[in-house]
Amino acid sequence: MDPIEQRRLLRTEIPGPRSVALQAERTQHLAAGLGVTLPVFVDRADGGVILDVDGNQLIDLASGIAVTSVGAAHPEVSRRVAEQVERFTHTCFLVTEYDGFVQVAAALNRLTPGDHEKRTALFTTGAEAVENAVKIARTYTGRPAVVVLGHAYHGRTNLTMAMTAKNVPYKQGFGPFAPEVYRVPSPYPYRWPGGAEAAAEEAFAQLAEIVTTQIGAGNVAAIVAEPIQGEGGFIVPPPGYLAKVAAFAREHGIVFVADEIQTGFARTGAMFACEHEGVVPDLVTTAKALAAGMPLSAVTGRAEIMDAVAPGGLGGTYAGNPVACAAALAALEVIESEGLVERARQIEALARPRLETLLGADSVVGEVRGRGAMLAMEFVRPGTTDPAPEVAKAVAAQCHREGVVALVCGTFGNVIRLLPPLVISDELLDDALGVIERAVKEAS
């Protein structure tokens, strides 16, 4: 199959007639609770382009929510998946084993931060990885409590909904939730009451006070934090904050868990986002870009912590599926061989200056933030920090009409996030940024 030409091309309105017809069929057969960002049905995808069923070529600034970092059809990933499918699609690793599972674990033990002895367990989804990290931490420490941050997102299962901050759409009506989950303020520099310069010290002081006086440090199994908060609005913690939290956890025998599900595997211009702060977590959860679109997740961490769970305590029918493992081995090789860590930095160097030109006293863009190819704009009412979700929605809608797939996020629904495939060309990125600039200026 010939590669898709890497350019934006609109043959119909977005969505086109075939997508509209398929959307009507979807409505008849699918549960209403399954949302959609852009009602376009995909025929093929490759590199930085999505080809829809109407022949439109859309620029992908979503990567399936940070999943297809090596592109949605990288030849090496496709080849390895096809080879594995011909051999076998499933046995359940807990019944009869296969080497792909072991090799993915070995790669994660090598790549994750720290030179200590590590172990890895593979699962299927990001939420499943977070749940298992909590199970492991509780077993190791013999403690029940879990501490998370404001604006956090950790998943949609009962436990991870409790760990997630935003109510609508993730939690509304789904309670009661799992107990022993405690939330501390997030150091959100743009919105910190004492100013960005004070955010690290003041937020850490509040965390320490809540843990020691309200929960009891001796009751806390784990502190779980995203090194850059994803669904909460691509919030980058102030310098030094994560290191303080990790040191505090170590002092009190608490397991520090870095949720790198959205930030991991070169996305932020480092293999893992906690490396920007020089932080070595006790446990790291990964998913999304790990297997380039195949369902696979992992918990990797200190051997003594990971081995605390007795045999049979971890697993799942589909955990570490062999086809997903084949995809992961290929994706990890591509990330390293094609220099995608450096490519993420190049994407930031190209995109951030363009986005920052949209800032100003009278602008609807209050802040541009992020790292690497994980960038965002927060929209506000000009001259204030009042969230403007209607502007973010309007900008995203204009981008969609012009053939650029952009995602809205944030606790207040007022952030547009950019997550292009790391293999996107400069020319395609430049075109997409031009569309974004026009949409923001029109909204302003």
N, C-alpha and C positions, 0 to 999 in steps of 0.2 A: 504494500500500500504506500502510495506516494505521500511524503510529508505535507502537512498543511502549510501553505504560503504564510509567512509570518508578517501579516499586515491586517489592519482593520478594514472590513468591507461590509457595507450595508446594502443588501438587495431588497429588503422590505422594511416596514416599520418594525420596532422591537416592542413586544413580541410579534412575530410574523404569523400568517394565517394557519400554517400547520401547527405551530406551537399553541395557538389559541384553541384549535380543535382538540389537541391532546390535553390541554388544560381542562377543557370541559369534560373530557373523559375521566381525567384524574379526579375531578370533583365528585363524580358519580361513585368512584370506587375506593377513594382514600379517606381516612379519618381526617376530620377538619382540624384536629390539633397539630397536624404536620404542616408547619409553615413553609413559606418560600420567599426568597429574596427577589428573584427575577423569574417570572413564569416563561422561561425559554427552555425548550427541550433540546438536548445535545445529541448531535450525530457523531462527532469526533472531537478530540482535543489533543493538542500537541504543543510543546514549547510554551509560548505565552498566549496562545490563541485557542478559543473555543469555537467550533463550527457547529451552528445549530441546524435543525431540520429544514429551515427555510433557506439555507445557504449563506446566512450571515456569519461573518467572522468577527467575534468579539474579543477584545483584549482582556485577558484574565488578570485582574488585580486581587484575586481572592485565593487562588490555589486550593480550592475546596476547603477553605479555612485552614491554611498553612499546611496542607497535606502534600500537594503535588509540587514540592520544591524542586525536583529534578524534571518537572514537566509531567503531563498526564499520560504520556506514551513514550517514555524514554526507551530507545531500542534495546538497551541492555536489560532493563527491568522486564520488558515484554518478552525478551528471549528467555530469561531465566524462569519467568512464570510459566511460559509455554512448555519448557522442558520439564518442570516439576509436575504440571498438570498431566502430562503424558505418563509420568512415573506413578504417582498416586496423589489424591487430593486430601486425604485425611486418614489417620489411624487413631487419633488421640494419643498425644505424647505420653500420657499417664498409663497407657495400655501397652503400646509398642513404640519404641523410640526411633528417632531419625536425627541425622547429623546436623541438619539445617538449624534446628532449635539450639543445639549446643554452640554452633558457630556464631549465631546471632548474639547469644549470651556472651561469648568470648569477645566479640567486637564491642559490645556495650561496656564490658568490664575494662576494656582498653581505652575507650574513647571518653568515658565520663570522668569528671574532675577527680583528682587525687591519685596517689600512687600506692594507696593501701590495698590489701587483699580484698577482692570484691566477689560477690555472687549476684546472679540475675535470675529473675523469674519472669516468664513471658505470659501475657494475657491477650485480650482481644480489643478492648476499648480503653480510652483514657480514664473514664470514670472507674472502670474495673481496676486499673493500675492504682489509682488513688485509694480506693477501698482496701486493696491488698497492702499498700504501704501502711495504712492505719492499722490493719490487722497485725502486720509484722511488728510495728512499733509497740503496740499494746502487749503483744506476747513477750517481746524483749524486755520491756520495762516493768511489766506487771501493773501498769497504770491505765486508767480509763479515758482521761480527758484529751481532747484535741483542740488546738488553738489555730484559728485562721484569721485572715485580715478582712477588713471592710473592702468592698468592691471586688472580692475574690470570685472566681468561677472555678469549680472543680468537677462539675458533672451533673447528671440528671437522675442518678439512682437515689434511693432514700437517704443514705448517708451523705452522698456528695451534694444533694440538694440542701441538706442542713449546713454543709460547709460553704455553699454558694451564697453570695450576698443578695443578689438582685431577685426581687419577688416575681414580677411579671416580666417574661412569661414562664420563668423556670420553676417557680414554687407555688404560685397562686392555686389554692384549692387542693393541693396534693398532700398536705400534712395529715396527721402529726409526723414530725421528722425524728430522726435518730437523736438520742440524747447525748450529753457530754461533749457537745461542740460549743466552743466559746469564741466570740469574735472580738478582736481588738482593732483600734483605728488604723486605717491604711495611711501611710505617709504619701499623700497625694499632693505633690509640690504645688501644682497650679491652684489647688483649692485649700491648702493648709491654712487654718485661721491665723497662725503666727507668721506666715510667710514661708516661701520655699526654703530659705536659708535655715530656718528653725525646724523644718519638718523631720529631719533624721533624728535629732536629739529628742525632740518632744514626743514624737510617735514611739520611739524606743522606750522612753521613760514611762509612757502610758502602758505599753505592752508589759514591761517589767512589773509595774504596779498591779495590773490586773492579774497577772499570773501568780504573783507572790501573795497578794492579799485577798483576792476574790476567789481564785481557783485553788491555789496552793500548788507551788512548783512541784512538790512531791506527788501530785495527782496527775501531772501532765505527761502523757505518752509522747506526743509529737506536736511540733509547730510546723504547719504546712503553708508554704508561701510560693507564689509565682514570682520568679525573678523579674519579670515584667508582666504586669497584670493584663490579661488578654481581653476577655469579654467585658471586663470592668472599664475599659477605655484605653488600653495600651499605656498604662501608667508606669513610668520608669521610676523606681524608688530613688530617693536622694542618695548621693555617694555616702558610703559608710553604714547605711542602715542595715542591709542584709548581713554584713560582717558582724555588727553588734548583736543582731538576733541569733546568729549562728553561735557566737561565743557565749551568749547567755544560755542558750540551750545546752551547750557542752558543759557549762559550769553546774547546771542543775540536773544533769543526767537525762535530758530531754532529747529525743530524736529530731533532728532538723531535716525536713523533707522539702526538696526543691521540686515543685511541679513545673517541669520543663516540657509539658505536652505541646503547648503552642510555640514555645520559644526555642525548642531544641533543634539540633542538627543544622547548624550554620545560619539559621534564620536571622539572628541578630548581629552577624559579623564575628561571631565566635561559635565554636561547635556547640557550646551551651551558654546560656545567658548569664548564669552565675559566675562564669569565668571573668566577666567584665569587672566584677567586684572582688575577685580573688577568693571567692567563697567555695569551700569544699563541703558539700552537703553529706549527711549520713546516708540518706536515701535520695534517689532521683527517679521521678516517674516520667516516662516518655510514651509517645504514641504518634499520631498525626503523620509527620514527615518520615517516621521510622521506616515505613514500608511502601511509600510512594503511592498510596491509595488503597492498598490491601489492609484489612483490619488486623492490627497488631499493636500491642502495647507492652510495656515492661516496667518492672521495678528493679533498680540496680543499686547496690549499696554495700556497706561494710559487711564483711563476711560474718562477723560475730553476731550482727543484728539480723541479717538475712537468714542465718542458720538457726535462729531461735525457734522457728516454727517447726513442729514435728512433721515427718513425712506424711503426706496425705492432707496436710492443712492448707496447702496452696494448690491451685490448678483450675480446671474448667474444661468442658468438652472440647471447645474450639481453641483453647489457649495455645498460642504458638503454632497455629495452623501451618502445615508445611509449605503451602503455596505462598502464604504471607511471609514466611521466613525466607523463601527464595527471593521474593521481591525486596525484602529488607537488605539482604546481603548485597544485592545489586545496587540498591539505592545508596547504601553506605559507601560502596566502592566508588560510585559516581561522584558523590559529594567530595570525597577525598581526591580522586584522580582529576576531576575537572576544576578543582580549586574553588568550590562554591562558598567557602567561608570568606575568602577574599572577594568573591563576586557580590556577596551581600553588602560588603563595605562599599564597593563601587556603586551599587544601586543607591545606597544612602547618599553617596557623594553627588550623584546625578540628581536625585529626587529632592533631598531636603532643601537645598538652596532655592529650587523652584517653588516649593511649598511655602517657604519662609517669606517669599516676596508677597504673599497674600496676607501677611500680618499687617497690623496698623491700628491706630486709635479708632478709626471708623469702620474697621473690618468686622465681619462676622466670624472670622477665624481668631479665636482667643489664644490658642497655643498650637504649635507644631512640635511633636515629640516622637520618641521611639529610638530604635537602634537597628542598624543594618537595613534589611528589607522588611522590617516590621515598624512601619511609620503610621502616624495618625495626625488628624487635624481635629481639634475640639471647637465646636461652633457655639457662639454665645451672642447675646444681644449686644450690639456695638457699644463700647465704652463701659461694659459691665462684665461680670463673670456669670451672669444668669444663663443657664443652659438654654440653647435654642434647638431643640430636637426637630422642629419643623423645618429649619434651614438645612440640617444634615439630611433629612429625608428628601428635601427638594433637590439638593445637590446630587445625591445618589440617584434619584430618578432621572435627572438630566443626563448624568453619565450613562445610565442604562439605555436611554433613548439614543444616545450617540455611539453605543456599542462598546462601552467600557464597564466591566463588572466590578463594582465597588460595594463594600459592606459597611453597614452602620453598626456601631456597638456602643458601649458605655452604659454605666448605671443610669444615666439620665437620657440615654438614646440620642446623644448629641455629638457623637464622634464618628468620623469616617476613617476606616483603617485600610491601609494598603499592604497587601500580602502577595506581591507578584511572585511567580515562579522564579527561582534563582537563575534559571537558564534564559530568562527573557532577554531579548536583544535591546541594545541602547535605543535603536530606532523605534521599536515598538513602545518602549517605556516613554520616550520623548513624546510620541503621539498621544499616549494615554494622559500624560501630565498636561498636555495642551487642552485636552477635553476637560480635565478637572479644573484647570485655571479658568476656563470660560464659564464653567458651571458655577464656580464660587463667585466670580465677578457678577454674573447675572443675578445670583441670589443676594448679593450685597446691594 
